[in-house]
Amino acid sequence: MKQHNPREIALRQFSRAAEIMELEDWIKNILSYPERTVKVHIPVKMDSGEVQVFVGYRCQYNAALGPYKGGIRYSPDVDEDEVVALAQWMTFKCALVDVPFGGAKGGVKVDPKKLSRAELERLTRRFTYEIVPVIGPSIDIPAPDVYTNDEIMSWIMDTYSIIKGYNEPAVVTGKPTYIGGSKGRKEATGRGVAISTREVLKLYGEDIKGKTIAIQGFGNVAVFAGLILQDMGAKIVAVSDSKGGIYSPEGLDIRDVVKHVYGDEEVNGKKKSVISYPGGKQISNEELLLLDVDVLIPSAIENQITEENADKIRARYIVEGANGPTTFEADEILFKRGIVVVPDILANSGGVIVSYLEWVQDRMGYYWEEEEVNEKLEKKLVKAINEVFHTLNLYREKGKEIDWRTAAYILSIERIAKVYRKRGLFP
Ligand code: GLU
């Protein structure tokens, strides 16, 4: 498969929207670059006694709307371009759903599956130590992302708090509820994906009930999206992980698959691959993407839908649970084919919406019940979905056919641009 550079894709998406909306050059220039990218080398004493040095990044893309916000991922694919692209997407995601945050992303180039729990903890604590000068509740607030979870967030919170000399839960989101986390945060990204799917279908006059859905992935996003969509009456016919997927045209019982894979519903440390689940036919990840379903939900990693498979996709809707699963060229092919792509910065924004609610709760020291959190999440997300649809129609009336991603970008760029116009440029 051809290599696709996420930074280049993110910039092309941004430029396309900036051009259509006729964004001022000075703001376009500013938003084309990250404000700061910190690169650190993280020495870790391995269980064997040997010291290994890992490379880590924290990219702070833009803070016009508030403190930088975004997850930290642990993956062998992490590099500077990926982190910068992901931080750019966070910037537009936060603006789009109207939370008072800028955008950031962090990552460590490591295969966490090859590390023991103790090694992972030492790596996390040392990485936190290296970025302490640039993070904080009013500066930059990390969160979970690919292969990081609430335990890792707890180590970040603990390390930061020990260095500062007081408990500071608001420095990171996605923590367990008993360490200052928010009820509903764990499910939030998946819940947002499910709500986005239901609402976008509704806007096109369709009902979620009975719709067939293939989900690529079986991590935090995919699992909760699957469970909640199933509860909404949809039929999840396929899921997958890095080893491959399972397919059942009658629909999988996602709760049962979760039990098989995770052993419980905690969805933290994965115990088995989905391919060992007895109730489905084994398929490859590539086959999953090409299934004849109503909705395809890529919820794993970047660059899954490319110019090589975009013309073979049979789903009518693609809802991006992952960040950056569709390349720029693929987007154009899908658009021409009339396939609706609900972009990552909208579809998976449930996570950062509830991260915002977690940060608010931490700062006021008062915690809401889950219903209240879910209600606030749904309200913000549905509003953003309708605003994007409205933008889409506005441009259509002006004779410009744009896709959902471009409409979402235009809306969020406008929010940031408005702030620049008023705040001006220092000095
Ligand atoms: N990593 C998630 C994302 O890509 C969540 C970020 C956050 O909550 O800050 O949106």
Residues whose N, C-alpha, C, O or C-beta is under 5 A from the ligand:
A	BS01	LIG	K69 G70 G71 I141 A143 P144 D145 N348 G351 V352 S355
